[in-house]
Every structure is written in C-alpha cells, then in structure tokens.
Amino acid sequence: MSASRTSAGSRQVAASVLHTALLVLAAIVFAYPLLFMFAAGFKPGDAIFTELGSPTALIPDARWSLDNYRAVFEKGSIGAYLLNSGLIALVGVVGGIFINSAVAFALAKLEWRGRGLVLSLVIAILIVPFEVLAIPLLLIVSKLPWFDVASGSLTTGWLDTLHVQIVPFLANAFCVFLFYQFFKDVPDELVEAGRMDGAGALTIYFRLVMPVCKPVIVTAAIILFLGMWNQYLWPVMTVHTSGARPVMVGLQQYFGRTTQWGEIMAYASLITLPVLLFFLLFQKHFIRSVVGAGIKG
Amino acid sequence: MASDASKFGHARWSEVAAMVGPALLLFAGFVLLPFLMSVAFSFTNIKLLQPEPLEWAGLDNYTRMFALKVIEAPSAASEVEQQIPSRQWRQLKRAQPASFEGYQYLARISIGDASFLIGARDPQFLRSVANTFLFALLVVPMQSALALAMALWVNRKFRGRVLLRTVFFSPVVTSMVVVAALWGLVLHTDVGLANQVLRSLFGAGTTQPDWLGDPHIAMLSIAIMSAWQGAGFQMLIFLSGLQSISMEQYEAADVMGANRWQKFIYITLPGLRNTLVFVLVSTTIMAFGLFTQVDVLTGGGPRDATSTIIFHAVRVGFREQDIAYGSAMTLVFFVFVLLLSLAQKKLTAKVGS
C-alpha cells in the first residue's frame, strides 16, 4: 500500500519535472528570438554571432552601447518613419472607429430601405483579399485629387503621401461587423429611452450607445492599429520617397542595404516595442479581440 | 420618404445618410471599384505605361496562365541531353520555332519507358501555384497541430499559464517583416542559430542545411517560420472553442472511468469540430496569400522555389507593370479563397442543423 503510494508520488514528481522542462523549452523557442532581438540591438555585430547560441546572447555584455540605435536614427532616419507610422495609425484608428461604428449602428438599430443590401455588401467584402484590389487601387489613388491645406492648393495623385496609407483603409468590413454584433446586443430600451427624450438617431448613437461600448471600441482600435502599423505591401507600392515612408518599409530597405546585424536588430526593436508594450498593457482586450476576430471573421 | 418606416419614428434619411454615407462611399471607391476594374482588366492587354493600343484580350490572360504543351521526348537524344531536359527542350524549339512559339520548358515526366517534355506559356506561374500548394500542405497541419497543442496545454490549470500564453502569443503581434528579419539570423547558413544548435548537438561535421538557399528546403524553412509566428493566433481560437465545451461532459466521462486520451477523442475533438474547420480553412486562406515572408527573406528564390501566386502576381502586375495579367492571377487566387470560404460554410452548417 505504502509502496504504491510512493511510486505514485514519484511519478507525480517526474511528471512535474517533465512539465517544467517542457515549459522552459517552449518559453525558449517562442521567446528567445524576441529577447535576443532586444539584447542584440545593444551589441556590436561580431558579438551577436559569436554569442548567438549561448545564454549571454540575451544579456548586454561589457561592450554594450547605444551605437546601433544612434546609427539607425542617423542613417536610417527611423525617427521620421516612426512619426509617419504613428500618425497613420492614430488617424486610421480614430477615423476608423467613427466611420465603422456609425454604419454598424444604422445597420443594427435603425430601419431604412437598402439596409439588407448594405449588410450583405459588408459581409461580401469580408472575404475579398486585399491582394486582389491592390493593383487597380494603385491606379485609382494615383489619379485622385487632394486639397492640400498647408499650401491651399489642389493636387492630383495620392502617391508618396500619408493619406494614401490611411483613407483606403478607414472603412473596414471586419470592424463594421464587430460593431454590428455588439450593437445588436445593446438593449432596445436604451435607444427607446433616447427617442422618448426627443433625441435623433445621431444623438442616440453618439451620446447613449457609444459610451456603453468601450470594450468593442478597444477591440476595434487594436485590430485597426495592428493593421495600420504593420502595413507592408501597400506602402511598398505607393510610397517611393522617404517623406511618407512607414516603419515596415524602412526596415525592409535597411535590411537590404546593410550587413550590420546589430543595427537591424536595433531597428526591429524600435518598431516592435510600441506594439509589444501596447499588447502587454491591454492583454485582456487584445486576446478577447483576437478571439472575437477569429470566430466571427 | 413614407416607406422608410423607422423603428423609432424619426430616423430621418439625412441621419441615416450621415451614418452610412462615409463608409459606403469608401467601400465603393476603394473596394468595389478596384474589384470591378480588376475583373475588367483581366480581359484586356492593359499595362501601367501603355505602349500598345488598349484592346480586349478575351480569355488570353487566363489561358496564358495554364497553357501547356506536351511533347514526347525524342529517345535518340544524347546522354547529356537526357540529364538536362531544358536543353533538350531548347534544341527542339530551335528546330521548330513556330510551333514552340511562346512556350518555355516546365518539367519532364516519365511514364513507363516514354518520357515527355512539358512546356508552359508561363512556367513561373505554374511553379508558383505548385509552391503555394506545397506551402499550404506544410504549414496548415503544422500550425494547426501546434496551436491545438498550445491551447490544450494553456487550458490546464498550472502556475505560469498566463505567462506561457503571453509568450506563445507575442510573435503574433510582432510584424511579419520583423519576424522575417529575425529568422534571417536564425537560418543563416554559417553563423545562424539553427545550424549552431545542430553543430553543438551532432558535432561540427554534421550536415548543415542551407535553410533558405537550398531550393528543396527553402519553402519548409518559411513554413516553419510562419507556423512559429502565427500559431499563437489559432491557439486563442482553440481556447475559446475549448471553453465552450461543457464541463459536465468531462465529469460524466470521469464517472465512467474514461482516461485522458479517450476524453480527448470522444469529447474534446467533437466539441471542437467547428473551431477546427474554421482554423483549418482560415489558415489555408492565409497560406494561399503568402507574400511578405518571401518578399523579405528570399525574393522568390532560389530558382523560383519560394515564388507564390501572390508573389508572382505582384512581380508581374506591379514590378513588370503588366496589370492585365496580374489582375487575372489575383482573380484566380480570389476564386480559391471563395471556394474555401464556401467549403467552410458547408462543413460548419452541417453540425448546426
């Protein structure tokens, strides 16, 4: 009796040791590349390779410095690109939330002719991959006019601008759908109450419904932000000068131009850090939003 | 209008227009219009800088993608020609330029004693299609199985599970461009981490694959990298699927004395059916769209081994400015995606009914 208990106990110990070992292995496989990236950004190029497989790869050593960071700011003009991507993401997220939630509210809570048609259109757009649209879209944006507020003049063609990276992506079928799902669950009483007070549909949407929709707003913001910040194919096609270049294209160009791995890692760290910090801070929302995205998309 | 009977009496047209208008306008201009243009372009000869007059090309762009020419390889050919079929092809072409016009060597197949040379009008496209299917075949099972294992693991109660979930998910929020640059370092032939690990495990004399430079394994390397980056996403989807399976089923199984494996086969897997279909289909759709990893890491090489449908479409439609042909290719891609989405609807609807 006691012997079997001991063997069960030792089996449990063995299982827990095995579990811990697996845990460590998984953590290494999944976390190593990113931790390595952050550490390597502080090291001279030769140290990166000699230490690649050793634990010291993750620790800044005696020779650690900010040289790589200095280089990417001076040679890679990453400061300007970070600003570009930041602006694109900010305007894209804020604008996207308003535009998509408004149409979703009209679809979920108002009755109007053509509603069913617009809803089917949104669902159909969900499955059109961007790659199918990219080339004709390039032709369209190259001919569109734009009123330049700074100079007060009308220009033609959106190439090499910030707005070419924002406007085509403001309306997002997935975001509309996300808001639509959420609004449908908002009790009609809330809307009715607003109506009793004589409020119009716009007021009800803006004053009554949006304030109780914070979770879905965070979710939409995260999805829009990731999409905007990680844009790659589209800016490769539309932005050829450095003035409006976003960070991902900047990294790709830097990657193709240098063999200084320390600098590449510093560059990659700088453009990953904002998203990663955002993720760690809002992890709950992040995970909820991605789960929602997966099930409904 | 009298007919728009509003639920709330006074949802006026102006209000609806203000809410729906901006999104509808943007969808019309930046989704519908380009989509219709893409369809129209694919039947013309349009180029970005048009040197020839614009003409309808009928189905020519579509036949160009798939047109094949099969001929029996002449058996009298020399030893050298037997070994290099592309040279054999060129010699035949030189002999009869007219009938080979527009076709390039694609592959050689042997059936019994007879061997055939196959030419195509766009061998790069057909190779890209084959590569895309290969990538999907490699990455979909790998990524889905990895994600399921991760989800089952994180779903158990133990200390550190939240941290583990965070670690698994962190590559998902990292941009693919950054991931590709990082893995460039891992897969570097001489100094890369992968080969350093191989050396320290099996000694310096062990075979060290040229992960991205060897045409036979380059796609596998990209598949491993993609699975590593994306599995955390599917893990979350599996997690939400797991949480929707009622605990009572497991408790009943415990009463009946079922072991862990039996519970997995008879409760967990059936409970995850719809989730599984969704994950498999969405991963396949993503796999078909493979572009960024290839563009950053290999540029389609070595010898077109990692060129994909979208990579080829961007190369032709954008870099070589052949919009018409590029549009036709992306539409073929769209049909694949559409069929997969329909398959998913069909497979998941069955359970619901």
Interface residues (C-beta under 8 A of the other chain):
Chain A: H19 L23 A26 A27 V29 F30 A31 P33 L34 F36 M37 I48 F49 L52 G53 I99 N100 A102 V103 F105 A106 L107 K109 L110 E111 W112 R113 V118 L121 V122 I125 I127 V128 P129 E131 V132 L133 A134 I135 P136 L137 L138 L139 I140 V167 P168 F169 L170 A171 A173 V176 V191 E192 R195 G200 A201 L202 I204 Y205 L226 W229 N230 Y232 L233 V236 M237 M248 L251 Q252 F255 W261 I264 M265 A268 I271 T272 V275 L276 F279 L280 Q283 F286 I287 V290 V291 G294 I295 G297
Chain B: M1 S3 D4 A5 S6 K7 F8 G9 H10 A11 R12 W13 E15 V16 A18 M19 V20 P22 A23 L24 L26 F27 G29 F30 V31 L33 P34 F35 M37 S38 F41 L48 F158 G160 L164 R165 T166 V167 F168 F169 S170 P171 V172 V173 T174 S175 M176 V177 V178 V179 A181 L182 W183 G184 L185 V186 V191 G192 L193 Q196 V197 S200 W228 G232 F233 Q234 L236 I237 L239 S240 F278 V279 S282 I285 G289 F291 T292 D295 V296 I310 A313 V314 G317 F318 I323 G326 S327 T330 L331 F333 F334 V337 L338 S341
